C-alpha cells in the first residue's frame, strides 16, 4: 500500500511540503498510507470517507 500511495503522491502529483491534498477513502489501507506519507512530508491533508460516523 505504501508503494502505491508514494507513487500517487510524489510520482504523479509531485506533492511538496506545505501543499494541500485531498485523500478520498481515507479509512482504507491505501488511504491511510497516503495520509501518513503526506503528513510525514509536511502537507496539509483533507480526507473523505463514506462512513457516516
PDBQT receptor file of N, H, CA, C and O in Angstrom, charges set to zero:
ATOM      1  N   UNK A   1       0.806  -1.187   0.000  1.00  0.00    +0.000 N 
ATOM      2  CA  UNK A   1       0.000   0.000   0.000  1.00  0.00    +0.000 C 
ATOM      3  C   UNK A   1       0.859   1.266   0.000  1.00  0.00    +0.000 C 
ATOM      4  O   UNK A   1       0.538   2.239  -0.681  1.00  0.00    +0.000 OA
ATOM      5  N   UNK A   2       1.930   1.246   0.752  1.00  0.00    +0.000 N 
ATOM      6  H   UNK A   2       2.191   0.455   1.305  1.00  0.00    +0.000 HD
ATOM      7  CA  UNK A   2       2.765   2.451   0.832  1.00  0.00    +0.000 C 
ATOM      8  C   UNK A   2       3.445   2.762  -0.504  1.00  0.00    +0.000 C 
ATOM      9  O   UNK A   2       3.620   3.931  -0.847  1.00  0.00    +0.000 OA
ATOM     10  N   UNK A   3       3.824   1.744  -1.250  1.00  0.00    +0.000 N 
ATOM     11  H   UNK A   3       3.682   0.794  -0.972  1.00  0.00    +0.000 HD
ATOM     12  CA  UNK A   3       4.444   1.980  -2.556  1.00  0.00    +0.000 C 
ATOM     13  C   UNK A   3       3.458   2.631  -3.511  1.00  0.00    +0.000 C 
ATOM     14  O   UNK A   3       3.817   3.551  -4.246  1.00  0.00    +0.000 OA
ATOM     15  N   UNK A   4       2.227   2.161  -3.504  1.00  0.00    +0.000 N 
ATOM     16  H   UNK A   4       1.936   1.413  -2.906  1.00  0.00    +0.000 HD
ATOM     17  CA  UNK A   4       1.189   2.744  -4.360  1.00  0.00    +0.000 C 
ATOM     18  C   UNK A   4       0.880   4.172  -3.942  1.00  0.00    +0.000 C 
ATOM     19  O   UNK A   4       0.756   5.056  -4.790  1.00  0.00    +0.000 OA
ATOM     20  N   UNK A   5       0.757   4.400  -2.647  1.00  0.00    +0.000 N 
ATOM     21  H   UNK A   5       0.858   3.682  -1.959  1.00  0.00    +0.000 HD
ATOM     22  CA  UNK A   5       0.480   5.748  -2.141  1.00  0.00    +0.000 C 
ATOM     23  C   UNK A   5       1.632   6.692  -2.481  1.00  0.00    +0.000 C 
ATOM     24  O   UNK A   5       1.406   7.823  -2.912  1.00  0.00    +0.000 OA
ATOM     25  N   UNK A   6       2.858   6.229  -2.289  1.00  0.00    +0.000 N 
ATOM     26  H   UNK A   6       3.042   5.310  -1.939  1.00  0.00    +0.000 HD
ATOM     27  CA  UNK A   6       4.039   7.048  -2.600  1.00  0.00    +0.000 C 
ATOM     28  C   UNK A   6       4.049   7.431  -4.082  1.00  0.00    +0.000 C 
ATOM     29  O   UNK A   6       4.287   8.588  -4.428  1.00  0.00    +0.000 OA
ATOM     30  N   UNK A   7       3.793   6.465  -4.939  1.00  0.00    +0.000 N 
ATOM     31  H   UNK A   7       3.600   5.525  -4.658  1.00  0.00    +0.000 HD
ATOM     32  CA  UNK A   7       3.784   6.715  -6.373  1.00  0.00    +0.000 C 
ATOM     33  C   UNK A   7       2.730   7.758  -6.744  1.00  0.00    +0.000 C 
ATOM     34  O   UNK A   7       2.996   8.653  -7.546  1.00  0.00    +0.000 OA
ATOM     35  N   UNK A   8       1.545   7.644  -6.166  1.00  0.00    +0.000 N 
ATOM     36  H   UNK A   8       1.329   6.917  -5.514  1.00  0.00    +0.000 HD
ATOM     37  CA  UNK A   8       0.483   8.601  -6.458  1.00  0.00    +0.000 C 
ATOM     38  C   UNK A   8       0.793  10.000  -5.961  1.00  0.00    +0.000 C 
ATOM     39  O   UNK A   8       0.605  10.980  -6.683  1.00  0.00    +0.000 OA
ATOM     40  N   UNK A   9       1.267  10.092  -4.727  1.00  0.00    +0.000 N 
ATOM     41  H   UNK A   9       1.420   9.296  -4.141  1.00  0.00    +0.000 HD
ATOM     42  CA  UNK A   9       1.510  11.410  -4.125  1.00  0.00    +0.000 C 
ATOM     43  C   UNK A   9       2.730  12.120  -4.693  1.00  0.00    +0.000 C 
ATOM     44  O   UNK A   9       2.688  13.314  -4.987  1.00  0.00    +0.000 OA
ATOM     45  N   UNK A  10       3.812  11.374  -4.844  1.00  0.00    +0.000 N 
ATOM     46  H   UNK A  10       3.846  10.404  -4.605  1.00  0.00    +0.000 HD
ATOM     47  CA  UNK A  10       5.069  12.019  -5.199  1.00  0.00    +0.000 C 
ATOM     48  C   UNK A  10       5.480  11.783  -6.652  1.00  0.00    +0.000 C 
ATOM     49  O   UNK A  10       6.140  12.631  -7.253  1.00  0.00    +0.000 OA
ATOM     50  N   UNK A  11       5.099  10.650  -7.213  1.00  0.00    +0.000 N 
ATOM     51  H   UNK A  11       4.563   9.961  -6.724  1.00  0.00    +0.000 HD
ATOM     52  CA  UNK A  11       5.409  10.389  -8.611  1.00  0.00    +0.000 C 
ATOM     53  C   UNK A  11       4.445  11.100  -9.547  1.00  0.00    +0.000 C 
ATOM     54  O   UNK A  11       4.861  11.761 -10.498  1.00  0.00    +0.000 OA
ATOM     55  N   UNK A  12       3.151  10.960  -9.270  1.00  0.00    +0.000 N 
ATOM     56  H   UNK A  12       2.813  10.423  -8.497  1.00  0.00    +0.000 HD
ATOM     57  CA  UNK A  12       2.130  11.556 -10.144  1.00  0.00    +0.000 C 
ATOM     58  C   UNK A  12       1.813  13.006  -9.783  1.00  0.00    +0.000 C 
ATOM     59  O   UNK A  12       1.778  13.872 -10.657  1.00  0.00    +0.000 OA
ATOM     60  N   UNK A  13       1.586  13.264  -8.515  1.00  0.00    +0.000 N 
ATOM     61  H   UNK A  13       1.615  12.560  -7.805  1.00  0.00    +0.000 HD
ATOM     62  CA  UNK A  13       1.164  14.609  -8.096  1.00  0.00    +0.000 C 
ATOM     63  C   UNK A  13       2.319  15.550  -7.774  1.00  0.00    +0.000 C 
ATOM     64  O   UNK A  13       2.133  16.766  -7.732  1.00  0.00    +0.000 OA
ATOM     65  N   UNK A  14       3.512  14.999  -7.546  1.00  0.00    +0.000 N 
ATOM     66  H   UNK A  14       3.663  14.011  -7.580  1.00  0.00    +0.000 HD
ATOM     67  CA  UNK A  14       4.676  15.805  -7.160  1.00  0.00    +0.000 C 
ATOM     68  C   UNK A  14       4.346  16.663  -5.936  1.00  0.00    +0.000 C 
ATOM     69  O   UNK A  14       4.629  17.860  -5.903  1.00  0.00    +0.000 OA
ATOM     70  N   UNK A  15       3.743  16.023  -4.935  1.00  0.00    +0.000 N 
ATOM     71  H   UNK A  15       3.513  15.050  -4.962  1.00  0.00    +0.000 HD
ATOM     72  CA  UNK A  15       3.340  16.722  -3.708  1.00  0.00    +0.000 C 
ATOM     73  C   UNK A  15       4.557  17.289  -2.997  1.00  0.00    +0.000 C 
ATOM     74  O   UNK A  15       5.570  16.608  -2.840  1.00  0.00    +0.000 OA
ATOM     75  N   UNK A  16       4.451  18.539  -2.569  1.00  0.00    +0.000 N 
ATOM     76  H   UNK A  16       3.628  19.092  -2.697  1.00  0.00    +0.000 HD
ATOM     77  CA  UNK A  16       5.554  19.227  -1.898  1.00  0.00    +0.000 C 
ATOM     78  C   UNK A  16       5.102  19.709  -0.522  1.00  0.00    +0.000 C 
ATOM     79  O   UNK A  16       3.910  19.909  -0.291  1.00  0.00    +0.000 OA
ATOM     80  N   UNK A  17       6.053  19.894   0.387  1.00  0.00    +0.000 N 
ATOM     81  H   UNK A  17       7.022  19.732   0.199  1.00  0.00    +0.000 HD
ATOM     82  CA  UNK A  17       5.715  20.384   1.728  1.00  0.00    +0.000 C 
ATOM     83  C   UNK A  17       4.904  21.676   1.652  1.00  0.00    +0.000 C 
ATOM     84  O   UNK A  17       5.202  22.562   0.851  1.00  0.00    +0.000 OA
ATOM     85  N   UNK A  18       3.886  21.770   2.487  1.00  0.00    +0.000 N 
ATOM     86  H   UNK A  18       3.644  21.050   3.138  1.00  0.00    +0.000 HD
ATOM     87  CA  UNK A  18       3.054  22.963   2.537  1.00  0.00    +0.000 C 
ATOM     88  C   UNK A  18       1.856  22.918   1.605  1.00  0.00    +0.000 C 
ATOM     89  O   UNK A  18       0.940  23.727   1.751  1.00  0.00    +0.000 OA
ATOM     90  N   UNK A  19       1.836  21.998   0.652  1.00  0.00    +0.000 N 
ATOM     91  H   UNK A  19       2.580  21.341   0.532  1.00  0.00    +0.000 HD
ATOM     92  CA  UNK A  19       0.688  21.880  -0.240  1.00  0.00    +0.000 C 
ATOM     93  C   UNK A  19      -0.439  21.128   0.458  1.00  0.00    +0.000 C 
ATOM     94  O   UNK A  19      -0.231  20.483   1.486  1.00  0.00    +0.000 OA
ATOM     95  N   UNK A  20      -1.625  21.221  -0.113  1.00  0.00    +0.000 N 
ATOM     96  H   UNK A  20      -1.794  21.745  -0.948  1.00  0.00    +0.000 HD
ATOM     97  CA  UNK A  20      -2.794  20.535   0.427  1.00  0.00    +0.000 C 
ATOM     98  C   UNK A  20      -3.216  19.435  -0.527  1.00  0.00    +0.000 C 
ATOM     99  O   UNK A  20      -3.233  19.625  -1.743  1.00  0.00    +0.000 OA
ATOM    100  N   UNK A  21      -3.557  18.286   0.031  1.00  0.00    +0.000 N 
ATOM    101  H   UNK A  21      -3.543  18.132   1.019  1.00  0.00    +0.000 HD
ATOM    102  CA  UNK A  21      -4.015  17.154  -0.766  1.00  0.00    +0.000 C 
ATOM    103  C   UNK A  21      -5.300  16.619  -0.139  1.00  0.00    +0.000 C 
ATOM    104  O   UNK A  21      -5.442  16.607   1.084  1.00  0.00    +0.000 OA
ATOM    105  N   UNK A  22      -6.233  16.179  -0.977  1.00  0.00    +0.000 N 
ATOM    106  H   UNK A  22      -6.119  16.189  -1.971  1.00  0.00    +0.000 HD
ATOM    107  CA  UNK A  22      -7.465  15.536  -0.517  1.00  0.00    +0.000 C 
ATOM    108  C   UNK A  22      -7.313  14.039  -0.751  1.00  0.00    +0.000 C 
ATOM    109  O   UNK A  22      -7.026  13.599  -1.864  1.00  0.00    +0.000 OA
ATOM    110  N   UNK A  23      -7.508  13.268   0.302  1.00  0.00    +0.000 N 
ATOM    111  H   UNK A  23      -7.741  13.626   1.206  1.00  0.00    +0.000 HD
ATOM    112  CA  UNK A  23      -7.444  11.818   0.204  1.00  0.00    +0.000 C 
ATOM    113  C   UNK A  23      -8.861  11.286   0.342  1.00  0.00    +0.000 C 
ATOM    114  O   UNK A  23      -9.463  11.361   1.413  1.00  0.00    +0.000 OA
ATOM    115  N   UNK A  24      -9.387  10.749  -0.753  1.00  0.00    +0.000 N 
ATOM    116  H   UNK A  24      -8.898  10.688  -1.623  1.00  0.00    +0.000 HD
ATOM    117  CA  UNK A  24     -10.720  10.147  -0.724  1.00  0.00    +0.000 C 
ATOM    118  C   UNK A  24     -10.586   8.708  -0.263  1.00  0.00    +0.000 C 
ATOM    119  O   UNK A  24      -9.671   8.003  -0.688  1.00  0.00    +0.000 OA
ATOM    120  N   UNK A  25     -11.478   8.271   0.591  1.00  0.00    +0.000 N 
ATOM    121  H   UNK A  25     -12.221   8.844   0.937  1.00  0.00    +0.000 HD
ATOM    122  CA  UNK A  25     -11.402   6.904   1.101  1.00  0.00    +0.000 C 
ATOM    123  C   UNK A  25     -10.306   6.754   2.139  1.00  0.00    +0.000 C 
ATOM    124  O   UNK A  25      -9.566   5.770   2.128  1.00  0.00    +0.000 OA
ATOM    125  N   UNK A  26     -10.201   7.713   3.023  1.00  0.00    +0.000 N 
ATOM    126  H   UNK A  26     -10.802   8.513   3.031  1.00  0.00    +0.000 HD
ATOM    127  CA  UNK A  26      -9.091   7.751   3.975  1.00  0.00    +0.000 C 
ATOM    128  C   UNK A  26      -9.131   6.634   5.013  1.00  0.00    +0.000 C 
ATOM    129  O   UNK A  26      -8.155   6.445   5.740  1.00  0.00    +0.000 OA
ATOM    130  N   UNK A  27     -10.229   5.891   5.102  1.00  0.00    +0.000 N 
ATOM    131  H   UNK A  27     -11.022   6.045   4.511  1.00  0.00    +0.000 HD
ATOM    132  CA  UNK A  27     -10.280   4.797   6.064  1.00  0.00    +0.000 C 
ATOM    133  C   UNK A  27      -9.798   3.475   5.470  1.00  0.00    +0.000 C 
ATOM    134  O   UNK A  27      -9.678   2.486   6.193  1.00  0.00    +0.000 OA
ATOM    135  N   UNK A  28      -9.520   3.443   4.174  1.00  0.00    +0.000 N 
ATOM    136  H   UNK A  28      -9.618   4.247   3.587  1.00  0.00    +0.000 HD
ATOM    137  CA  UNK A  28      -8.975   2.233   3.551  1.00  0.00    +0.000 C 
ATOM    138  C   UNK A  28      -7.477   2.139   3.863  1.00  0.00    +0.000 C 
ATOM    139  O   UNK A  28      -6.870   3.114   4.306  1.00  0.00    +0.000 OA
ATOM    140  N   UNK A  29      -6.892   0.980   3.634  1.00  0.00    +0.000 N 
ATOM    141  H   UNK A  29      -7.384   0.188   3.274  1.00  0.00    +0.000 HD
ATOM    142  CA  UNK A  29      -5.454   0.832   3.903  1.00  0.00    +0.000 C 
ATOM    143  C   UNK A  29      -4.628   1.736   2.991  1.00  0.00    +0.000 C 
ATOM    144  O   UNK A  29      -3.633   2.310   3.433  1.00  0.00    +0.000 OA
ATOM    145  N   UNK A  30      -5.023   1.869   1.732  1.00  0.00    +0.000 N 
ATOM    146  H   UNK A  30      -5.831   1.402   1.373  1.00  0.00    +0.000 HD
ATOM    147  CA  UNK A  30      -4.313   2.764   0.822  1.00  0.00    +0.000 C 
ATOM    148  C   UNK A  30      -4.497   4.217   1.249  1.00  0.00    +0.000 C 
ATOM    149  O   UNK A  30      -3.542   4.994   1.233  1.00  0.00    +0.000 OA
ATOM    150  N   UNK A  31      -5.709   4.583   1.627  1.00  0.00    +0.000 N 
ATOM    151  H   UNK A  31      -6.484   3.951   1.639  1.00  0.00    +0.000 HD
ATOM    152  CA  UNK A  31      -5.976   5.942   2.093  1.00  0.00    +0.000 C 
ATOM    153  C   UNK A  31      -5.180   6.286   3.339  1.00  0.00    +0.000 C 
ATOM    154  O   UNK A  31      -4.641   7.388   3.448  1.00  0.00    +0.000 OA
ATOM    155  N   UNK A  32      -5.100   5.362   4.272  1.00  0.00    +0.000 N 
ATOM    156  H   UNK A  32      -5.537   4.467   4.183  1.00  0.00    +0.000 HD
ATOM    157  CA  UNK A  32      -4.331   5.594   5.490  1.00  0.00    +0.000 C 
ATOM    158  C   UNK A  32      -2.846   5.758   5.173  1.00  0.00    +0.000 C 
ATOM    159  O   UNK A  32      -2.173   6.609   5.755  1.00  0.00    +0.000 OA
ATOM    160  N   UNK A  33      -2.341   4.948   4.258  1.00  0.00    +0.000 N 
ATOM    161  H   UNK A  33      -2.887   4.256   3.786  1.00  0.00    +0.000 HD
ATOM    162  CA  UNK A  33      -0.940   5.079   3.855  1.00  0.00    +0.000 C 
ATOM    163  C   UNK A  33      -0.690   6.450   3.226  1.00  0.00    +0.000 C 
ATOM    164  O   UNK A  33       0.319   7.094   3.512  1.00  0.00    +0.000 OA
ATOM    165  N   UNK A  34      -1.612   6.894   2.371  1.00  0.00    +0.000 N 
ATOM    166  H   UNK A  34      -2.432   6.371   2.138  1.00  0.00    +0.000 HD
ATOM    167  CA  UNK A  34      -1.468   8.201   1.727  1.00  0.00    +0.000 C 
ATOM    168  C   UNK A  34      -1.488   9.327   2.755  1.00  0.00    +0.000 C 
ATOM    169  O   UNK A  34      -0.692  10.263   2.672  1.00  0.00    +0.000 OA
ATOM    170  N   UNK A  35      -2.390   9.238   3.714  1.00  0.00    +0.000 N 
ATOM    171  H   UNK A  35      -3.036   8.478   3.782  1.00  0.00    +0.000 HD
ATOM    172  CA  UNK A  35      -2.451  10.251   4.781  1.00  0.00    +0.000 C 
ATOM    173  C   UNK A  35      -1.135  10.273   5.547  1.00  0.00    +0.000 C 
ATOM    174  O   UNK A  35      -0.562  11.340   5.765  1.00  0.00    +0.000 OA
ATOM    175  N   UNK A  36      -0.659   9.115   5.953  1.00  0.00    +0.000 N 
ATOM    176  H   UNK A  36      -1.125   8.248   5.776  1.00  0.00    +0.000 HD
ATOM    177  CA  UNK A  36       0.582   9.043   6.726  1.00  0.00    +0.000 C 
ATOM    178  C   UNK A  36       1.763   9.635   5.958  1.00  0.00    +0.000 C 
ATOM    179  O   UNK A  36       2.534  10.419   6.511  1.00  0.00    +0.000 OA
ATOM    180  N   UNK A  37       1.903   9.266   4.702  1.00  0.00    +0.000 N 
ATOM    181  H   UNK A  37       1.276   8.629   4.253  1.00  0.00    +0.000 HD
ATOM    182  CA  UNK A  37       3.009   9.777   3.897  1.00  0.00    +0.000 C 
ATOM    183  C   UNK A  37       2.912  11.287   3.692  1.00  0.00    +0.000 C 
ATOM    184  O   UNK A  37       3.911  11.997   3.803  1.00  0.00    +0.000 OA
ATOM    185  N   UNK A  38       1.724  11.771   3.395  1.00  0.00    +0.000 N 
ATOM    186  H   UNK A  38       0.912  11.194   3.305  1.00  0.00    +0.000 HD
ATOM    187  CA  UNK A  38       1.550  13.206   3.151  1.00  0.00    +0.000 C 
ATOM    188  C   UNK A  38       1.839  14.012   4.418  1.00  0.00    +0.000 C 
ATOM    189  O   UNK A  38       2.509  15.043   4.358  1.00  0.00    +0.000 OA
ATOM    190  N   UNK A  39       1.341  13.551   5.549  1.00  0.00    +0.000 N 
ATOM    191  H   UNK A  39       0.797  12.713   5.597  1.00  0.00    +0.000 HD
ATOM    192  CA  UNK A  39       1.589  14.252   6.817  1.00  0.00    +0.000 C 
ATOM    193  C   UNK A  39       3.080  14.220   7.145  1.00  0.00    +0.000 C 
ATOM    194  O   UNK A  39       3.643  15.227   7.575  1.00  0.00    +0.000 OA
ATOM    195  N   UNK A  40       3.720  13.067   6.944  1.00  0.00    +0.000 N 
ATOM    196  H   UNK A  40       3.263  12.249   6.594  1.00  0.00    +0.000 HD
ATOM    197  CA  UNK A  40       5.156  12.954   7.216  1.00  0.00    +0.000 C 
ATOM    198  C   UNK A  40       5.987  13.892   6.352  1.00  0.00    +0.000 C 
ATOM    199  O   UNK A  40       7.114  14.233   6.712  1.00  0.00    +0.000 OA
ATOM    200  N   UNK A  41       5.442  14.308   5.221  1.00  0.00    +0.000 N 
ATOM    201  H   UNK A  41       4.526  14.031   4.929  1.00  0.00    +0.000 HD
ATOM    202  CA  UNK A  41       6.152  15.225   4.323  1.00  0.00    +0.000 C 
ATOM    203  C   UNK A  41       5.589  16.646   4.393  1.00  0.00    +0.000 C 
ATOM    204  O   UNK A  41       5.705  17.421   3.444  1.00  0.00    +0.000 OA
ATOM    205  N   UNK A  42       4.981  16.972   5.532  1.00  0.00    +0.000 N 
ATOM    206  H   UNK A  42       4.887  16.342   6.304  1.00  0.00    +0.000 HD
ATOM    207  CA  UNK A  42       4.531  18.338   5.853  1.00  0.00    +0.000 C 
ATOM    208  C   UNK A  42       3.483  18.900   4.909  1.00  0.00    +0.000 C 
ATOM    209  O   UNK A  42       3.459  20.104   4.654  1.00  0.00    +0.000 OA
ATOM    210  N   UNK A  43       2.619  18.042   4.389  1.00  0.00    +0.000 N 
ATOM    211  H   UNK A  43       2.639  17.064   4.596  1.00  0.00    +0.000 HD
ATOM    212  CA  UNK A  43       1.492  18.513   3.581  1.00  0.00    +0.000 C 
ATOM    213  C   UNK A  43       0.269  18.637   4.484  1.00  0.00    +0.000 C 
ATOM    214  O   UNK A  43       0.178  17.985   5.524  1.00  0.00    +0.000 OA
ATOM    215  N   UNK A  44      -0.651  19.470   4.076  1.00  0.00    +0.000 N 
ATOM    216  H   UNK A  44      -0.578  20.000   3.231  1.00  0.00    +0.000 HD
ATOM    217  CA  UNK A  44      -1.948  19.553   4.744  1.00  0.00    +0.000 C 
ATOM    218  C   UNK A  44      -2.841  18.520   4.084  1.00  0.00    +0.000 C 
ATOM    219  O   UNK A  44      -2.901  18.438   2.858  1.00  0.00    +0.000 OA
ATOM    220  N   UNK A  45      -3.537  17.728   4.895  1.00  0.00    +0.000 N 
ATOM    221  H   UNK A  45      -3.488  17.795   5.891  1.00  0.00    +0.000 HD
ATOM    222  CA  UNK A  45      -4.340  16.632   4.360  1.00  0.00    +0.000 C 
ATOM    223  C   UNK A  45      -5.797  16.833   4.729  1.00  0.00    +0.000 C 
ATOM    224  O   UNK A  45      -6.129  17.020   5.900  1.00  0.00    +0.000 OA
ATOM    225  N   UNK A  46      -6.665  16.795   3.730  1.00  0.00    +0.000 N 
ATOM    226  H   UNK A  46      -6.396  16.643   2.779  1.00  0.00    +0.000 HD
ATOM    227  CA  UNK A  46      -8.113  16.771   3.922  1.00  0.00    +0.000 C 
ATOM    228  C   UNK A  46      -8.576  15.378   3.529  1.00  0.00    +0.000 C 
ATOM    229  O   UNK A  46      -8.068  14.812   2.561  1.00  0.00    +0.000 OA
ATOM    230  N   UNK A  47      -9.530  14.816   4.260  1.00  0.00    +0.000 N 
ATOM    231  H   UNK A  47      -9.943  15.276   5.046  1.00  0.00    +0.000 HD
ATOM    232  CA  UNK A  47      -9.937  13.448   3.977  1.00  0.00    +0.000 C 
ATOM    233  C   UNK A  47     -11.446  13.340   3.809  1.00  0.00    +0.000 C 
ATOM    234  O   UNK A  47     -12.209  14.174   4.296  1.00  0.00    +0.000 OA
ATOM    235  N   UNK A  48     -11.853  12.288   3.105  1.00  0.00    +0.000 N 
ATOM    236  H   UNK A  48     -11.233  11.610   2.710  1.00  0.00    +0.000 HD
ATOM    237  CA  UNK A  48     -13.262  11.942   2.985  1.00  0.00    +0.000 C 
ATOM    238  C   UNK A  48     -13.412  10.448   3.240  1.00  0.00    +0.000 C 
ATOM    239  O   UNK A  48     -12.460   9.680   3.107  1.00  0.00    +0.000 OA
ATOM    240  N   UNK A  49     -14.617  10.056   3.607  1.00  0.00    +0.000 N 
ATOM    241  H   UNK A  49     -15.390  10.680   3.716  1.00  0.00    +0.000 HD
ATOM    242  CA  UNK A  49     -14.952   8.653   3.785  1.00  0.00    +0.000 C 
ATOM    243  C   UNK A  49     -16.445   8.485   3.598  1.00  0.00    +0.000 C 
ATOM    244  O   UNK A  49     -17.201   9.448   3.723  1.00  0.00    +0.000 OA
ATOM    245  N   UNK A  50     -16.871   7.279   3.302  1.00  0.00    +0.000 N 
ATOM    246  H   UNK A  50     -16.256   6.497   3.201  1.00  0.00    +0.000 HD
ATOM    247  CA  UNK A  50     -18.310   7.020   3.184  1.00  0.00    +0.000 C 
ATOM    248  C   UNK A  50     -18.934   6.703   4.521  1.00  0.00    +0.000 C 
ATOM    249  O   UNK A  50     -20.159   6.699   4.638  1.00  0.00    +0.000 OA
ATOM    250  N   UNK A  51     -18.138   6.438   5.523  1.00  0.00    +0.000 N 
ATOM    251  H   UNK A  51     -17.142   6.441   5.428  1.00  0.00    +0.000 HD
ATOM    252  CA  UNK A  51     -18.644   6.088   6.847  1.00  0.00    +0.000 C 
ATOM    253  C   UNK A  51     -19.324   7.301   7.472  1.00  0.00    +0.000 C 
ATOM    254  O   UNK A  51     -18.670   8.323   7.682  1.00  0.00    +0.000 OA
ATOM    255  N   UNK A  52     -20.623   7.216   7.775  1.00  0.00    +0.000 N 
ATOM    256  H   UNK A  52     -21.154   6.386   7.604  1.00  0.00    +0.000 HD
ATOM    257  CA  UNK A  52     -21.350   8.370   8.314  1.00  0.00    +0.000 C 
ATOM    258  C   UNK A  52     -20.965   8.721   9.751  1.00  0.00    +0.000 C 
ATOM    259  O   UNK A  52     -21.372   9.769  10.252  1.00  0.00    +0.000 OA
ATOM    260  N   UNK A  53     -20.207   7.887  10.408  1.00  0.00    +0.000 N 
ATOM    261  H   UNK A  53     -19.876   7.036  10.001  1.00  0.00    +0.000 HD
ATOM    262  CA  UNK A  53     -19.874   8.178  11.806  1.00  0.00    +0.000 C 
ATOM    263  C   UNK A  53     -18.622   8.939  11.849  1.00  0.00    +0.000 C 
ATOM    264  O   UNK A  53     -18.152   9.293  12.930  1.00  0.00    +0.000 OA
TER     265      UNK A  53
